[in-house]
């Protein structure tokens, strides 16, 4: 399928998923790498309390807060 035909189909609101090879799809800059971080117990308790209040896992809070701080620092 030519790009202009794909664009037209997409613009018309039709599904183009069957035209894509999703097995090779990537999200640049979104690859994950596991790291270990040691936190003091008081910090873990506060993180868990906030995570419970928001109904999300502790890891989510850490990721969101770090992302916010890094974005702020890079501005």
C-alpha positions as CSV (number, residue, x, y, z in Angstrom):
1,X,0.0,0.0,0.0
2,X,1.3,3.4,-0.9
3,X,1.7,6.1,1.8
4,X,-0.9,8.3,0.3
5,X,-3.5,5.5,0.4
6,X,-2.6,4.7,4.0
7,X,-3.0,8.3,4.9
8,X,-6.3,8.5,3.2
9,X,-7.6,5.4,4.9
10,X,-6.4,6.8,8.3
11,X,-7.9,10.2,7.6
12,X,-11.3,8.6,6.8
13,X,-11.2,7.0,10.2
14,X,-10.7,3.4,8.9
15,X,-8.5,0.9,10.7
16,X,-4.9,0.7,9.3
17,X,-3.7,-1.9,11.8
18,X,-3.8,-4.7,9.3
19,X,-1.3,-2.8,7.3
20,X,1.2,-2.5,10.1
21,X,3.8,-5.0,11.3
22,X,3.4,-4.4,15.1
23,X,6.0,-7.1,15.9
24,X,8.7,-4.6,15.0
25,X,7.1,-1.6,16.6
26,X,9.2,0.4,19.1
27,X,8.7,3.3,21.4
28,X,12.0,5.3,21.2
29,X,13.2,6.5,24.5
30,X,10.7,4.3,26.3
31,X,12.7,1.1,26.6
32,X,13.0,0.1,30.2
33,X,16.0,-0.8,32.3
34,X,15.7,-2.2,35.8
35,X,17.6,-0.3,38.5
36,X,17.8,-1.0,42.2
37,X,17.5,1.9,44.6
38,X,17.7,1.7,48.4
39,X,15.3,3.9,50.3
40,X,15.1,4.4,54.1
41,X,12.1,2.8,55.8
42,X,10.4,6.1,56.6
43,X,10.4,6.9,52.9
44,X,9.0,3.5,51.9
45,X,6.2,4.0,54.5
46,X,5.3,7.4,53.1
47,X,5.5,6.2,49.5
48,X,3.2,3.2,50.4
49,X,0.7,5.5,52.2
50,X,0.5,7.8,49.2
51,X,0.3,4.9,46.8
52,X,-2.6,3.5,48.8
53,X,-4.3,6.8,48.9
54,X,-4.1,7.1,45.1
55,X,-4.8,3.4,44.5
56,X,-1.6,2.8,42.5
57,X,1.5,0.8,43.0
58,X,4.5,2.3,44.8
59,X,6.6,2.0,41.6
60,X,4.1,4.2,39.8
61,X,4.4,7.0,42.3
62,X,8.2,6.9,42.1
63,X,8.2,7.0,38.3
64,X,5.7,9.8,38.1
65,X,7.5,11.9,40.7
66,X,10.9,11.3,39.2
67,X,9.6,12.2,35.7
68,X,8.0,15.4,37.0
69,X,11.2,16.4,38.8
70,X,13.4,15.6,35.8
71,X,11.2,17.6,33.4
72,X,11.2,20.5,35.8
73,X,15.0,20.3,36.1
74,X,15.5,20.2,32.4
75,X,13.3,23.2,31.7
